[in-house]
């Protein structure tokens, strides 16, 4: 059975939000810089406001690296299906080196997964986990199940490594 670990809005966060932000912030900047010439009721905006509003256009560039790294992650019985919405790779639990610790204060905090060997997406991926709504919001139980699978795979690989060391 395949279970979704990442939020369904990953594609929106990754591909839709940045261009929409640029259009909205760009329109706001145009109004501040040239609104007094286009609309009769506007007076010129203060220079400080114009310059600080320009920083709104930089936000997608600042967050671009983090947004680009977001992946859609689904869990099968023996590994992860990781997708960037163009291609998909399968990574067994045994190939996962670590899963970032999660801050229980903010359940929608991105989770970072590191791999033992590099994949098509590199040796680290990031995904935003699904949450259960309520007060307080909490992680979907599938995320805890994923961590348990990774820990079991790590324990099995350590047993195999110890057996190899003791037989030599």
Protein Blocks (a to p, Z undefined) as FASTA:
>chain_A
ZZdfbdfklmmmmmmmmmmmmmmmmmmmmmmmmmmmmpmkbccddfklmmmmmmmmmmmm
mmmmmmmmpccddddfkbccddehlaccdddfklpmbdcdddfklmmbccddddfbdcfk
ojbdcddddddedddddddfklmmmmmmmmmmmmmmmmmmmmmmmmZZ
